[in-house]
Amino acid sequence: MSGAPGRSSAQAGARPRSPALTAAVGIGARLLSALPALFGVLALTFILMRVLPGDPASFFVSSPTAGEAELEIVRQRMGLDHPLPMQFLYYLQDLATGDLGTAMTTGRPVTDDLIERLPASLELTLAGLLLAVVIAVPAGVLAAMRPGSAFDHAVRVVCSAGVSLPTFVSGLLLIYVFYYWLGWAPDPTGRLDVFAFPPETVTGFLLIDCLLAGDWATWWSSLGRLVLPACTMALFTIAPLARITRGSMLAVLTSDFVRTAEAVGLPRWKVVVTYALRNALIPVVTVSGTIFSTMLGANVLVEKVFSWPGVGRYALDALMASDYAPVQGFVLLMATIFVGVNLVVDLTYALIDPRVSLS
């Protein structure tokens, strides 16, 4: 009898943690593990920007015949008058206070520029990803249900073409066909017509802000200008999504539990949707999260081709002018979003498959 209380105390002390606490610990561990990667990205970007050829101060002097004294003033404003290790320490110190520096190309804080332009990039990327998912997932499922058919071969050909075609090439082709040749699309000069008045900014997403303002004319105008760049983003995204969906569905359709479901007489659509597709979604979610992060960083050329006022075009213009702060802020933003997307993917795993634990 004397040992019973001791066992009870030990059992009480070894009680498993609640699911919410386990999830919180898992999320915290993932965020902490991402800090070294973020620091490495910061350090690498900082060094690469400094080793680029040319003097950045020469881009921002008031006169092309400026002397050394004026160049030195600009170098001091850009913080280039210190040794490289000191510049990095000062950058980390400013970063700890939330200061990403000032963009010499715009004369504004980099944080303000990124916050203002990020919704445009997110709207374009989400539209492209949604379009790709709507097309690629059903195509991959149908191709897996009819392996070796003409439709299956067509999906594989489209996937190969989508991977091999660069985004800026497909964007220029779409502009030539639908704007220049057919005249169906509006001119590729940004998110809104020059004669249209933008709605009051609430979310930064132009389509949502137009809906909130009840401005249907502007909504249709912005939607028309979103179609071509979104299709350009979706073209190279459809290929990996359709390919991974097809491969995952082929593996699941030949599994034992699917054969058992078919043997007991369940309808074909129920077997495919309820059993096969749900189990095949985990690889698709993984690829979707990775592709979203890639799209958000790779839409630089798409934004440049379509004059889209997003963070990608902002960073590219700054890079061409050797403006360090915007490029460093852009890379840090993309790395942070990549970490956040991976965390969302992990959480989605647990929703799709309860066997997956965040711990």
Salt bridges, closest charged atoms under 4 A:
ASP55 OD2 - ARG75 NH2 2.63
GLU68 OE2 - ARG75 NH1 2.91
GLU72 OE1 - ARG75 NH1 3.31
ASP81 OD1 - HIS82 NE2 3.55
ASP113 OD1 - ARG108 NH1 3.20
GLU116 OE1 - ARG108 NH1 2.84
GLU123 OE1 - ARG191 NH2 2.62
ASP152 OD2 - ARG156 NH2 3.54
ASP152 OD1 - ARG246 NE 2.57
ASP187 OD1 - ARG225 NH2 2.92
ASP193 OD1 - ARG225 NH2 3.28
GLU262 OE2 - ARG268 NH1 2.30
ASP317 OD1 - LYS304 NZ 2.86
ASP317 OD2 - ARG313 NE 3.97
ASP346 OD2 - ARG30 NE 2.66
ASP353 OD2 - ARG355 NH2 2.84
